[in-house]
Amino acid sequence: MVPCSKLLLFFKLIPVALLITNIISSTSFNAANGEPIINDPNLKAEIVATGLDFPTTMAFYGTDDALVLEKNTGNVIRIQNGSEFNSPLLSLNVANQSERGLLGIAVTEKQQINASEPRYVFLYFTETDVKNASEVLGNRLYRYELIDNNSKMVNPKLILSLPYLPGHSHNGGALKIGPDKKSLYLAIGDVNTRHSLTQNVIGGQVIDGRGGILRVTFDGEVVGGKGILGNNQSLSRYYAYGIRNSFGMDFDPITGKLWDTENGPGFGDEINLVEPGFNSGWKKVQGIWTVNEDELRGVLASKKPNNLIDFDGKGKYSTPEFIWNRSVGVTALKFLDSDKLGKKYQNDLFAGDFHKGNLYHFDLNMKRTKLLLHDSLQDKIANNPKELQKADIIFGEGFGGITDIEVGPTDGYLYVLSINQGGGDCQKVHKPNCIQYNSTITGTIFRIVPAR
């Protein structure tokens, strides 16, 4: 996944997290010893595994056992106790232009399904024809069965077939199992279209699954048999819409509510509380600004814009809970449902970016509907890095380009997946040493632990 600034991506933000252009700059780790810096002296970041090829997302599925996706190779890599297995657990035929590739993963827990059935692994990727790699079939969501002591993925079942045109970018990729343990959530961007109803374009194209967060059963059916926004076959699967591109989402472990990140077109990266039927406003509003046809910032938007599509009042717009004035390529978002880094961080929200290599930390209010922001951030807008530093929001620095954040199921530590080069808008400013998104780029898994 890879984020976007003019055209970019992730880590669960490029297609790996999702970059903003089709190339990235070579901003490497900042720390003198080659590891990121954690701004809490009681904590440190340590390398768990490295040598991954443009990793986008990861998922734990056992004690010290994880699956990592490589964007361009289509490989699903198994890592156990920090060591990579000799061969991929699975290799897929993927398109890798720009933000296309192997983008999202979610794994069920054993108790989530009948004990007699295998566990499921869900994969989201841009699929190509087996016999003709240049023929793109679509953005696809598949379900696999995990068998033989978690060593094989078999019996692929196509769950959703989604748009991949007109452009190569904004494919999204974040996947999450719902709190009910029976539903699956997928974030997909607008795939570069300018004419979709789910992008708030009046008279737009037929609704086709792009530009929102989709919610389906493990078989790809409508949850509960009834849609939130309507019962049209495609519309019934939308949980949220009006999303330009997203590489991160997670459920609050206390309330069960969904939060997400969203990339803006050079401005207005967002963190949102996503209620059922949420309309994020694109492409009429980004951040708190109106958007013109050139995707440039306009005037301040109304808190209740009247030019948005609401699907007969079922869709609800709300302003972001946090905004970066200038895009940082925000990607992964994760709640730390553990006290292993200290009680003060338990159940707090963490987010990563792709362009700056920063890991952000946010406290929530008592109702867990807002972020606790102080000083000049009380307006919910980071106008410059100094505001973030003064408000003590930057938790870690020097990660390169963050694509995913997860919590270890056994040790309760925070794990950060990144590529070693950060993602700046080098296409625009012509920085040297830029790398195409379909290039080989080294990725690393870090673990944040007490600095004993």
C-alpha positions in Angstrom: 0.0 0.0 0.0 1.3 3.4 -0.7 -0.2 6.9 0.3 -1.0 9.9 -1.9 0.0 13.5 -2.1 -0.5 14.3 -5.7 -0.9 10.7 -6.8 0.7 8.7 -4.0 0.3 6.1 -1.0 1.1 2.9 2.7 1.5 0.4 5.5 -1.6 -0.6 6.0 -0.6 3.1 4.4 1.6 2.6 0.6 0.2 -0.1 -1.3 2.2 -0.8 1.0 1.1 2.0 2.9 0.2 3.9 -0.1 2.3 6.6 -1.5 1.4 9.9 -2.9 3.3 9.7 -6.2 4.5 6.8 -8.2 8.0 7.0 -6.6 9.6 7.5 -3.3 12.6 9.2 -1.9 15.5 7.6 -0.1 15.1 9.1 3.4 16.7 6.3 5.6 16.7 5.6 9.3 17.6 8.6 11.4 19.2 6.9 14.4 22.9 6.6 14.5 22.7 2.8 15.1 20.3 2.3 12.2 17.3 2.0 14.4 14.4 4.4 14.9 14.3 6.8 17.9 11.5 6.4 20.5 10.9 9.7 22.3 10.1 8.0 25.6 13.5 7.2 27.2 11.9 4.2 28.9 11.3 2.5 25.5 13.3 1.5 22.5 12.8 0.1 19.0 14.6 -3.2 18.1 14.8 -5.0 14.8 12.8 -8.3 14.6 13.3 -9.1 10.9 14.6 -7.4 7.9 15.3 -8.1 4.2 11.6 -8.1 3.2 10.8 -6.8 -0.3 8.5 -3.8 -0.2 6.3 -5.1 2.6 2.8 -3.6 2.9 1.0 -5.3 5.7 1.3 -8.0 8.3 -0.8 -10.2 10.6 0.0 -12.3 13.6 -1.6 -15.7 13.7 0.3 -17.5 16.5 3.0 -17.1 19.2 5.8 -15.2 17.5 4.3 -16.3 14.1 3.4 -13.7 11.5 2.5 -13.4 7.8 3.9 -10.4 5.9 2.8 -9.4 2.4 5.2 -8.2 -0.3 3.6 -5.7 -2.6 5.4 -6.4 -5.8 6.4 -10.0 -5.6 3.0 -11.3 -4.6 4.7 -13.4 -1.9 3.1 -14.1 1.5 6.1 -14.5 3.8 5.9 -16.5 7.1 8.2 -15.2 9.9 8.6 -17.1 13.1 10.7 -16.0 16.0 12.2 -13.3 13.8 13.3 -15.8 11.1 11.9 -16.0 7.5 11.1 -19.4 6.1 13.1 -20.6 3.1 10.1 -20.2 0.7 6.9 -18.1 0.7 3.8 -19.6 2.2 2.0 -18.5 -0.9 3.0 -16.7 -4.2 0.3 -14.8 -6.1 0.1 -13.3 -9.6 -0.2 -9.5 -8.9 0.0 -6.3 -10.9 2.5 -3.9 -9.2 2.2 -0.7 -11.2 2.1 2.3 -8.8 -0.1 1.4 -5.8 -1.3 -2.0 -7.1 0.0 -5.2 -5.6 -0.5 -7.5 -2.6 -2.0 -5.0 -0.2 -4.1 -6.4 2.7 -4.4 -9.3 5.1 -6.6 -10.4 8.0 -6.5 -13.8 9.8 -9.3 -15.2 12.0 -8.7 -16.6 15.4 -9.2 -20.3 15.9 -12.3 -19.7 18.1 -13.9 -17.4 15.6 -15.2 -20.3 13.5 -16.3 -23.9 14.0 -13.6 -25.9 15.7 -13.8 -28.5 12.9 -13.0 -25.9 10.3 -9.6 -24.5 9.4 -8.7 -20.9 10.2 -9.2 -18.3 7.4 -6.7 -15.9 5.9 -8.2 -13.1 3.8 -6.0 -11.5 1.2 -6.7 -8.3 -0.9 -4.6 -7.8 -4.0 -4.6 -6.7 -7.7 -4.8 -9.9 -9.5 -3.4 -10.7 -12.9 -4.1 -13.6 -15.3 -2.0 -16.7 -14.6 -1.1 -17.1 -18.3 -0.8 -13.4 -19.2 0.8 -11.3 -16.4 0.0 -8.1 -18.3 -3.8 -8.8 -18.1 -5.2 -7.3 -14.9 -8.3 -9.0 -13.6 -9.2 -6.6 -10.9 -8.7 -5.8 -7.2 -9.7 -9.0 -5.6 -10.5 -10.2 -2.0 -9.9 -13.9 -1.5 -10.4 -16.2 1.4 -7.9 -19.0 2.1 -7.9 -21.9 4.5 -4.8 -22.2 6.8 -4.0 -25.9 7.4 -1.2 -28.3 8.5 -0.1 -26.5 11.6 -0.4 -23.1 9.9 2.1 -24.1 7.2 -0.2 -24.1 4.1 -2.8 -21.8 2.6 -5.3 -23.7 0.4 -8.8 -23.6 -1.2 -8.9 -20.0 -2.4 -12.4 -18.6 -2.6 -13.1 -15.3 -4.4 -15.1 -13.1 -1.9 -15.2 -9.7 -3.8 -14.2 -8.5 -7.3 -13.6 -4.8 -7.2 -12.6 -2.0 -9.7 -9.0 -1.4 -10.7 -9.5 1.3 -13.3 -9.2 4.1 -14.5 -5.9 4.6 -12.6 -3.1 2.6 -10.9 -3.4 4.4 -7.6 -5.8 4.7 -4.6 -6.5 0.9 -4.3 -6.5 1.1 -0.5 -5.7 -2.2 1.2 -6.5 -2.2 5.0 -8.4 -5.3 6.1 -9.9 -5.9 9.6 -12.0 -8.6 11.3 -14.9 -7.0 13.0 -15.6 -7.1 16.8 -18.3 -9.6 16.2 -15.7 -12.0 14.9 -18.0 -12.8 11.9 -17.5 -9.8 9.6 -14.7 -8.4 7.5 -14.0 -4.7 6.7 -12.0 -3.6 3.7 -10.9 0.0 2.9 -10.6 0.8 -0.9 -9.9 4.2 -2.4 -11.4 5.9 -5.4 -9.0 4.1 -7.9 -8.5 7.6 -9.5 -12.1 8.0 -10.6 -13.7 11.5 -10.5 -17.3 10.4 -11.3 -18.6 8.1 -8.5 -21.7 8.5 -6.4 -19.7 7.2 -3.4 -17.3 10.1 -4.0 -20.2 12.6 -3.6 -20.4 13.3 -7.3 -24.0 14.1 -8.2 -25.1 12.2 -11.3 -22.0 10.0 -10.9 -21.4 6.4 -12.0 -23.2 3.4 -10.8 -21.9 2.3 -7.4 -19.3 -0.3 -7.9 -17.5 -0.9 -4.6 -14.8 1.9 -4.7 -14.2 4.8 -2.4 -15.2 3.5 1.0 -15.1 0.9 3.6 -16.9 -2.3 2.7 -18.3 -4.7 5.3 -19.1 -8.3 4.4 -19.5 -11.7 6.0 -16.6 -14.3 5.6 -18.5 -15.5 2.5 -18.7 -12.0 1.0 -22.4 -11.5 1.7 -24.2 -8.5 3.2 -23.9 -8.5 7.0 -27.3 -9.2 8.5 -28.8 -9.3 5.1 -29.5 -5.6 5.1 -27.3 -2.7 4.0 -26.6 0.5 6.0 -27.0 2.9 3.1 -29.5 0.8 1.0 -30.1 -2.6 -0.4 -28.7 -2.2 -3.9 -26.4 -5.1 -4.4 -23.2 -2.9 -4.3 -24.4 -0.2 -2.0 -25.5 -2.7 0.7 -21.9 -3.7 1.3 -20.8 -0.1 2.2 -20.1 0.7 5.8 -18.6 4.1 5.0 -18.0 6.1 1.8 -16.5 9.4 0.5 -13.0 8.1 1.1 -10.2 9.2 -1.2 -7.7 6.5 -0.1 -7.1 4.7 3.2 -4.3 2.5 4.5 -5.2 2.2 8.1 -8.2 1.3 10.3 -8.8 -0.4 13.6 -11.5 -1.0 16.2 -11.3 0.7 19.6 -10.9 -2.2 22.1 -13.1 -0.4 24.7 -16.0 0.8 22.5 -15.8 -1.4 19.5 -16.0 1.7 17.3 -14.0 1.9 14.0 -11.4 4.6 13.3 -9.5 5.1 10.0 -6.9 7.2 8.3 -7.3 9.0 4.9 -4.7 10.4 2.5 -5.4 13.9 1.0 -4.2 15.3 -2.3 -1.1 17.1 -0.8 -3.2 18.5 2.1 -5.7 17.3 4.6 -4.6 13.9 5.7 -7.1 12.7 8.3 -7.9 10.5 11.3 -11.6 9.8 11.6 -14.1 8.1 13.9 -16.1 6.0 11.5 -19.7 5.5 12.5 -22.0 3.2 10.4 -22.9 5.2 7.2 -20.0 7.6 7.7 -19.4 10.0 4.7 -15.8 11.3 4.7 -16.7 14.0 2.2 -14.4 13.3 -0.7 -14.4 14.7 -3.4 -16.2 17.7 -2.2 -14.4 18.1 1.2 -10.9 17.1 2.4 -9.8 17.9 5.9 -11.9 21.0 6.6 -11.5 22.5 3.1 -13.6 22.4 -0.1 -12.0 20.8 -3.1 -12.0 22.1 -6.6 -11.7 20.1 -9.8 -7.9 20.3 -9.8 -7.9 18.7 -6.3 -6.5 21.9 -4.8 -7.5 23.4 -1.4 -10.4 25.7 -1.6 -12.1 27.7 1.1 -13.2 26.4 4.5 -16.0 24.0 4.2 -19.2 24.1 6.3 -19.4 21.7 9.2 -22.6 20.4 7.5 -21.9 20.6 3.8 -25.1 20.7 1.7 -23.5 19.4 -1.6 -22.9 15.8 -0.4 -24.7 12.7 -1.4 -26.4 11.2 1.7 -28.4 8.3 0.2 -31.8 9.4 1.4 -30.4 10.6 4.7 -28.7 7.4 5.6 -25.2 8.7 5.1 -23.8 11.1 7.7 -20.9 13.5 7.2 -18.7 14.4 10.2 -15.5 16.4 10.4 -12.1 14.6 11.0 -10.8 14.1 14.5 -7.3 15.1 13.4 -5.8 16.7 10.3 -2.3 17.2 8.9 -2.3 20.5 7.0 0.3 19.2 4.6 0.2 15.5 3.6 2.5 13.2 5.5 1.2 10.0 3.8 -0.6 8.8 6.9 -0.9 5.0 6.8 -1.4 2.5 9.6 -3.6 3.0 12.6 -3.6 0.8 15.7 -5.0 0.7 19.3 -2.5 -0.7 21.8 -4.7 -3.1 23.8 -1.9 -3.9 26.2 -0.1 -2.4 29.2 3.3 -3.8 28.2 4.7 -0.4 27.3 3.2 1.1 30.4 -0.3 1.9 31.7 -0.2 5.4 30.2 -0.2 3.9 26.7 -2.8 1.2 27.2 -5.7 1.4 24.7 -4.3 4.6 23.2 -4.3 5.2 19.4 -1.1 5.0 17.3 -0.7 6.1 13.7 2.2 6.0 11.2 3.2 8.0 8.1 5.0 7.1 5.0 6.7 10.4 4.0 8.2 11.4 7.3 8.8 8.1 9.1 7.0 9.2 12.2 5.0 7.2 14.7 2.3 9.2 16.4 0.6 8.7 19.7 -2.9 10.0 20.7 -4.9 9.9 24.0 -8.7 9.8 23.8 -11.3 11.5 25.9 -13.4 9.8 28.5 -16.2 8.9 26.0 -13.5 7.8 23.5 -15.1 9.9 20.7 -12.4 12.5 20.4 -8.6 12.7 20.6 -7.1 14.7 23.5 -5.3 17.5 21.8 -3.4 20.3 23.6 -1.8 23.7 22.9 -2.0 24.8 19.3 -3.5 21.4 18.2 -6.8 22.1 19.9 -8.1 23.1 16.5 -7.4 19.5 15.4 -5.0 20.7 12.7 -1.2 20.1 12.6 -0.1 23.1 10.7 3.6 22.3 11.0 6.0 19.8 12.7 6.7 22.2 15.6 3.0 21.9 16.7 3.3 18.1 16.8 6.5 18.2 18.8 5.2 20.8 21.3 2.1 18.8 21.9 4.2 15.6 22.4 2.3 13.7 19.6 5.4 12.3 17.8 6.1 9.1 19.7 8.9 7.8 17.4 11.0 9.0 14.5 13.2 7.6 11.8 11.2 4.6 10.7 11.6 5.3 7.0 8.2 4.7 5.4 5.7 3.0 7.8 3.2 0.7 6.2 1.7 -1.2 9.1 1.4 -1.3 12.9 0.3 -4.4 14.9 0.3 -5.6 18.5 1.9 -8.9 19.4 -0.8 -11.3 20.5 1.5 -12.9 23.1 4.0 -10.3 24.2 1.7 -7.3 23.9 4.4 -5.1 22.3 3.9 -2.7 19.4 5.3 -3.9 16.1 6.0 -1.5 13.2 6.5 -2.6 9.6 8.3 -0.2 7.3 10.4 0.1 4.2 13.9 1.6 4.7 13.4 4.6 2.5 10.7 7.1 3.3 8.2 8.3 0.8 8.5 12.0 -0.2 6.8 13.6 -3.2 10.0 13.3 -5.2 8.2 13.3 -8.5 7.3 16.9 -7.9 10.5 18.2 -6.5 12.8 16.0 -8.5 14.8 14.6 -5.5 17.7 12.3 -6.4 17.7 8.5 -5.7 13.9 8.1 -6.2 12.7 4.6 -6.6 9.7 3.4 -8.6 7.0 1.7 -6.6 7.5 -1.6 -8.5 11.2 -1.7 -7.5 12.8 -3.9 -4.9 13.0 -1.9 -1.6 14.1 -3.4 1.7 11.6 -3.6 4.5 12.0 -4.2 8.2 9.8 -5.2 11.2 10.6 -3.3 14.4 9.3 -4.1 17.9 8.9 -1.4 20.6 9.9 -2.7 24.0 11.0 -1.4 27.4 14.6 0.0 27.4 15.9 -2.3 30.1 
